[in-house]
Amino acid sequence: MYFVKECYSHEQDIKKSNFASYICPFSEFEELKSRLKDENPKAAHIVWAYRYYNKYFQIVENSSDDGEPKGSSGPPCLDALRGANLIDTAVIVVRYFGGVKLGVGGLVRAYGSSANLAINKAQLIKYVSRNIASLFVPFSLLSRFDYYDDKNGLNADKSYSQSGCVYEFNLSLDEFANLHKFVLGYEMAGVEYYAVPLEAKNLFIKI
């Protein structure tokens, strides 16, 4: 699987209609769609599709034909995302009608190729699954764990209490394995896991 970290765009003309296609991270989809609607009030159609992982690591997909014949525009864009193995990514195609009807088959090819042109311009990044891991650290060890967090760029969320701090990380499996090696030296000093990634439980004799 792959994803994009920023937006890319491409334009093509097909039988006098202009198709401007955009690819963006799913987190920016709603903002980009709203902006394109504001910037293109005379566009005939603004078609879109997206794919993302929900919190249960299930793929959620959706698309819109935005008034084009059913299945002629949104689904071809979604197929383009699938074909490129993209996740957490959206594509939007803005069409200005040029007066020549393309027919359903022509629309499928036009929207599918427009989505693919935007995808081809994008830098695709390999997707790495990340999961929540949290642990309690007593006050006496906070400086050491803060140093580890800063050194490795993990950007933990921290919740302080009277006895210490709960660190919550969003980690890849490799990042968690490295954290676990670091934690092993401090478990007897009161460091305690509150949550670990399911696929990492084979690293533990006991949690």
N, C-alpha and C positions, 0 to 999 in steps of 0.2 A: 504494500500500500504506500501511497505518496500523498503529500499535501502541498499547499502553497502558503508562503508567509506574507505575500503582498499581492496587490492587484496588477493584472496585465490586461491589455485590450488589443483588438484587431478589427479592421473594417474590410468589407468586401461589397461589391455591387453585383447583383444578379438580376438581369432583365429589368433594369432601371430601378429596382428596389435596393436600398442601402441597408446592410446588416452590420451593426456595430456590436461586437461581442466582448464580454468582460468575464474574467475569472478572478475570484477573490477567496480569502479564507472565509469559512462559514460564519465566524464571529463578526465579520464585517458585512454580511449579506444584506441584512435589513437596512442598514445605513446606506449602502451603495444603491440598493433598489429604490429607496426613497429619493436619493439625490438624482438618479437618472430620470425618475418620473418628473421631478421638478425641472430638470434641465431640458427635457424632451417632451413638452406638452403636446406637440403635434405628431408625435410618433404614432404609427398605426397600432403597434403591438410591442409590449415589453415582456418577453418570455423568459422563464427562469427554471432552474433545476438545482438541487443540492443533495449532498450525501454527508452524513456525519455520524459519529459514534455517540450514543446516549450514555448515561451513567452506568448502565448494565453492560456496556461494551457491545450493544446491538446496533446494527446499521439502520439508520433512519433515512428514508429517501422521499423526495417529493418533487413535483414539477407543475408548471402552469403553462397552458397554451395561450392564455390571455386573449381569448376571442378568435384565435386561429382555429381551423377545423380540428376536432378532437383527435389527439394523438399525433398531430402533424408537426409539432414544434417542441413542446416541453419534453416529451419522452425521448426524441432524438438527442436533445441536450443531455438528458440523464444518461442515455446510453454512451455518450462521449465520455462522461465522467467515469462510468463503469469500465469502459474500454481502456482508459488510462490508469485504472486502479487508484483513482483519487478518492480521498476521504476527508471529512472536515473541510469541504470545498464546495463552492457554489459557482454557477455560470449564469450570466444574464445576457440576452440578446435583444437589442433594440432595433426594430424594423421601421423604416420609412417606406411606405408603399409608393411604387413608381408608376402604377397604372396598368401593369401587366400581371395578370393572375398566373401563379405558378402551378396550381393544382396540388393535390395532397402529396403526390410523390415528389414534386419539385420542392415543396415546403420541407419535407423530411430531409432531403439532401441539403437544402439551403441552411436550415438551422443546425443540422448535424455538422456540416462542414464549418459553419461559423464558430460553433463551440470548439471544434478541434483546432481551428486556427488560433484561438485564444490560448488553448492548452499548449499548443506547440511553441508559443512565445514565452510561456511561463517557465520559471525555474522550479522543477519538481523536487521535493525534499522527501527522503525516505521517512516513513512514519514509524515512530517508536512508541510502543504502548507505555503509558505512565499511570501509576497508581498511587493512592494515598498511603503514607506510612506515618504513624505518629508515635511519639515516645515522651515519657516524663523524665526530666533531668533535675536533680536537686540543685539548690543554689550554689553549692560548693564546686560544681562542675560546669556551670554556665559558660565561663570564659573559654573553656576547652571546646565545648560544642558550638559556641558562637564562632570561634576561630575555624573549626571544621566547616561549618556552614558557609562562611565567607570565602574561605580558600577554594571550595569546590563550586561556588556559585549556585547553591541549592535554593536560596531565597525562602527559607522556612517561614511559615506563619507561627507566631509565638503567642501563647496565652499564659500569663503569669498568675501564680497563686501565692499563698503564704509560705509554701514549702519549696517552690521551685517553678519550673516552666514546662509546658507541653509544647513540643516542636511538632509541627505538621508539615510534612514534605510531600511533594508531587514528583515521584521518581520513576526512572526506567528501572528494569530489573538489575542491570549492571550497577547503576548508582546505588540501589538498595543493598546489593551484595557488598559493595565497598563500605557503605555506612555500617552494615552489620559487623564487618570486621573491626571497625573502629569501636562500636558499642561493646563488643565482647569484653574489652578490657575494663569496662566500667559497670557491668551489671551487678557486681557484688557491692558497688558503692551506691546503689539505689536507683540506677537507670532502669526504666521499665517500659516495655512496649505496650502501647494501647491499641494499635492497629498495624497490620502488616499486609502487603499484597498477597493474595491467595496463592499465586504461582511461586511465591518465595518461601512458603512454609517448609519446603524440604531443606532449607538452610538451618532449621532449628531442631534441636533435641527437645527443648521445651521453650515455650514462649512465656 
